[in-house]
Amino acid sequence: MTKGIHFEGRPVWAEISISALAHNLKIVRRMIGKKRKVLAVVKANAYGLGAVDVSKALSRMGVDAFGVTCSAEGLELREATIRQPILLLTGFWPGEEKRLLKYSLTPTIARLGQLRSLDRAVAKWRGRNSRKKFAIHLKIDTGMNRLGISPAEIDAFVRELADCSHIELGGTFTHFASSENFQSNQNEQQEKIFADSLAQLRAAGISPGIIHMANSGAICARPETYADMVRPGAVLYGYHQGFEPPEKATAVRSAMSLQPCLSLRARIISLREVASGQAVGYGARFVTERPSRIAVIAAGYADGIARQRTNRGCVSVRERFAPLVGTISMDLSMVDVTDVPGAAVGDVATIYGQDGSVSIHADQVARQIGTVTSDMLCAIGRRVPRFYVR
């Protein structure tokens, strides 16, 4: 698991499997068919896995576009020689228009007021006589009540767009709030509202361009939402959503055998014998009930071990599960290795990933502490070096 990885400094690191990434992309493509496009969501540093390296790998694999949150994330990819379209999923802020044009970043229009300012910026940048229009994507709020124009604003959007001679609609999308929940009809309601909104655009003589709505959960289980393009995020990195009811989750996992991309590891840097009845760590939140061997590993909540894992869950050492004990601190965590024969300073503790015959993955930990997998992935600290392995 550490073969070929050599670095100096604090012994904590992440391994990101490019072969797992390729495997997951292949599964997504198999699900959606050859004619549909894939927009790989690489926002938030590719969910903590490293946006530049992950995007370069996905670019070589032939994804059609990338999705980021903001212009800074898009600029990072452009400077890394990514040439595919890059969609700013949450739009742009006034004053960013020049950056969008300079780096060919596709903005999302989520408010009507963004249209005219962008049109003026394009005219100024390209010249008022330029016939080449700048493509935008329109986001329609169909029930998430977060970002996007409402269906009631579509007529106003059509009028505004007609007055903008330098921009054109290249795509239209929405975002599902409950794509994993098959005990609710919210997704079906959103699909209908979106279909009605697209019909309204077409009736006004406006082509919606590339239509996309399927996020990871919808890709896994709602083929009717695939449209022209899908937006895989967590599923691309090897993690399923928490589907409801549970039998739906079982069916999805059976149909889509994903491979988690991430392994997070640290070495044991200290090992001590602790008598029964002794407190371990901040706040004495763990007290030994027997003579114990307590290991300290070089990773804490600043590295990606959620503080909610205090006295909850485990890591693996020498292919054996070893409980996390005591309060997770910023830089260090304690592990009870009493039942791990031969455990020694320098041994590797696997926080997420495969350790021989045993494994612990981020989605399992997320369910254990009541959060989502992307929360676990995004928590990996900047100081943790990432290594990209086959």
N, C-alpha and C positions, 0 to 999 in steps of 0.2 A: 504493500500500500504506500510505502514511502520511497520505493525504488526510483532512482533518477531525480529525486527532489533533494537539492542541497542549497542551504541558505545560512547566512549568519544572523545571529540575534536570537530574540526570544522565541522559544520553541512552540509556537502555535501557528497553524496554517490551514488553508482551505484548498481542497483539490476539486477541480471542476472537470467532469468527464465530457470531452467533446464527442466521444462515441455514443454516450447516453443522449446527448443533445440531438445528434443525428438520428438516433433510433426514435426519439419522441416526435421529431419533425416528420419522419417517415410515417408514423402512425397517424398523425394529424392529416397528412396528405391522403392517406388511404381512406380516412373517414370522409373527407370533403370532396374527393374526386379530383381529376386532373385539371379541370377547367377553371376551378376557383383559385383565387389568389390567397396568399398567406402574408399577413402583416404581423411580424414578430414584435411583441411588446417587450421592449428592453428598458423601460423607464426605471427610475430608482436604481441606477447602476446594474441593470439587468437583474432586478430583484436581489441585489447584493452579490451577484456572481461575477460582476465585472463587465460593464457595458461594451467597452472597446473590444476586448478579446472575444466575448460571446458574439458580438455583432459581426466581427470579421469572420468568425467560423460560420455563422448563419448566412452571411453574404456569399461565401464560397459554396454553401449548400443550395443557393439559389432562391432564397426567400424573396418575395416581391417588394416588400416595403418594411419599414420599421416604425414603431410607435414609441414616442417619448412623451414626457410631461411638458417640457418647456424648451425654450430656444437654447439655453445653456447646454442641455443634454443633447440637443440636435447638433449644435456646433461641435461638441466633443466627437461625435461620430463623423461629421464631415472632415474634421482635422485628422481623423484616423483613416481617411480615404474611403469611407463608405459612400457609395454612389446611388444606391437605391433611394426612392422617395422616402422622406422622413416626415411623419405626421405628428404635429404637436397636439396631443390628445386633449389637453385642457386649455387650448387657445393661446393667446399672447397678451402682453400688457402694452399699453400705449408707450411708444418710444422704441419698441422692438421691431418695428416694421422694416427698417433698413437691414437689420440682421437677417430677417426672414428672406428678403430678396437676395442679399449677397450670398447666402449659403443655400439657397433653394430649399428652404424649409416650408412645408405645407402647413398653413395655419388652420385650426378649427375656428369656425365662427360660432360662438355660443351666445352672443348678444348682438342685437341689430346695430347697435352703435359702433360696432367694429368695422362695418363694411365701408363707410365713406372715408374714414381715416386711412384704411388700407388702400383704397382706390387712389386717394391723393398721393400716397407714398409710392405706389407703383408708377403713377404718371410722372412723378418727379424723378424716380430712379431710372426708368427706361425711356423717358421722353414721351410727351403727349401724343406723338404721332405713331408710336409703336403699335403694331397690330397684334403683337404677341400678348396674350392675356395671362394673368397669374392665377393659378388654380387654388381654390380653397375647398375645404370640406365643411359641410353644415352639420351641426349636431342638433338633433331634435330631442327635447325632453319628453319622454313618453310615460313617465311615472316614477322615475328615480328622484325627481325634484332636487336636483343638484346643479348640473350645468346643461345648457342647451336652450334654444328658443322653444316656446310652447307651440303646440299645434295651432293655437289661436293667432299666433304671430306670423304664420306662413304667408298670408296675403301681404302683410307689411314687408316681409322679407323679399317677396317677388318684386314689389314696387321699388324697394331700395336697390336691389340687384340691377334692375332695369336702368337705374340712374348711374350705375357704376360701369364705365366703359373699359376698364382696365383689368377687371377680375372676372372669373368665371367659376361656375360650380363644377368641381371635379369629383366630388363624392358626397354622400349623405349617410349619416349613421345615427344610431342611438345606443344606449347602454342599458343592459338588463340589471335589475336589482335583485332578482330571485331565480336566476337560471338553474340553480341546483335544487330548488325546492319544488317537488312534484306534489306536495300537499296543498299548494297554493295555486290560484289561477292568475297571479299577477303577471307572469311572463306572457301568457296568452293575451291578456289585456294590453300589454305593451306592444306585442306583435301587431295587434289589430290597429292600435292608434298609429303605429309607425306606417303600416300599409295605407291607412287613410291619408296620412300626411304626404306620402309619396304620390298618391293619386292626385292630391291637391296641387302638388308641384307640377305634375305632368299636365293636368288640366289647364294650368296657367302657361303652358308652353315651355316649361323649364325641365330639362333633363336632370335627374338627380345624380348622374354620374355613377361612380362605383358605389354600390350599396353594401354596407356592412353593419352587422349587429351582433354576431356570435362571439362571445367571450369564451374563456376556457370551459366553463360549465356547459354552455350551449353547444360547443363543439362536441363535447362528450356525449350529449344526450338529447339534443334538439336539432336534428338534421333539417327541419323545416325553416330554420333561421340562418342557414349558411349563406344565402344570397350570393353576391359576387366575390366577397372576400371575408375571411375570418381573422380574429385577433387573439391568437393563443398567447397566454402569459404563463401562469403557474404550470399548466399542463405541458408546456414546451420544456420546462425544466424538470419534469418528471413527477409532478405532484397532482393528485386528484383533489377535487373539491369535496366538501362534506355534504353529500347528497342526502335528501330526505324523500321518502322513507328509507330506512337502512337497506332494504332489499334492492332499492335502486342503486345505491352505492356499490353493492356486491355485483350487480349486473354490469355496471360501467367498468369496474375494475377488471372484470373477467374479459370484457370486450376490448379494453385498451390496457395492455400490459406495459405500463410506462417504466422507465428506468430513472431513478433520482440522479440528478447531475452532481449533487454536492456531497462531499465528505469534509467534515470539520474535525481537526485533530489537534491534540496538544500532548506534550510529554509530562511525565511525572517529574517534578523538580525537587520534591522533598518527601520523605517517608518517615513516619515515627510510630512508635508503640505507645498507645494511650490506654491507661488503666480504665476499668469499669467505673462509671459514675462521673466521668470528666466531661466538661463542656467543650464544644468545638465551634470556633468561629464567632463572628459578631452576634451579640445579644444572647449567647448561650442557647440558641434555638435547637441545637442538637446535643444530647447527652448520651454518652456511650452506655450501653446496657451490658457490655461484656468487654474483656480486654480486646482492643481493636488495633488494626494497622490502618492508619489514616494517611492517605497520599494527598499531596497538593499538586494540582495541575496548573499549567501556565495559561489559564484562560478564565475570564470572568464575564460579567455582563457587558463590559466594553468590547468584548471580542465576539459576543453572540450567544452566550449562555444566559438565557432569560432569568432574571432574578426570581421570577415566579417558580422556578425549579428548585428553590430552597427546600431541602428535605423531600424532594419529589423527583422520581425518575432516576435514571442511571446513565452511565457511560459504559463503554466496554473496554476491558483491558485483558490482553492475552486470551481473546475470544470468550471472555466471561463478563457477565453484567456485574457492574459494581455501583452501588447506590451513591448518589450525590448526597452529601450530608452537610449540615450547617448552612449558614447564610451565604448565598452566592455573592461574592464581592466584586469590585470593579475589575481586578486583574487576576484573581485567583479563585479557584473552587476546590473544595475538599471532597475526596472520594474514599469510601470505606472499601479497602481491598483485602480485608481479613480473609475472605473466601476465594482469593485469587492466588493460588500457589505460585511462589517465586516472584511475585510482583516486586519491581525494583525501580530505583531512580533511573530515569532515561526511557522507561517503557512508554509506549504510545497509548494514550487514551483517546478512543474514538467517540466524539460527541454526537456527530451525525455521520452515517455512512456504514459501509460494510467492514467488518473486522473478522476475516476468515469465515467461520460458519455462522456468525451472529451479525445482526444489523440493527441500527436505530436510525430512523429517518425523520426529517424535519416535520413532515405532515403528522406522524405519530405523536411527536412531542406537542405539536400545536393542539391536537385534539385533547391531549392529556391536561394541558393548562388552560384550555378554553379560548384559544385564539385561532388565527388563520395561518396557513403555511407561509404566506408572503411576509407576515410579521416576523417569523423566525428567520427567514432568509435575509430580509433587509436589516436585521439586527447585527449582522456580521460586521465588525468594526473595520474602519479604514486601515488600521494598523496591522490587520491580519493579511499576510501575503497570500495571493491567489496563484495557484499553479494549474495549468491547463494540460490535462493528461488524456491519453487515449484510453 
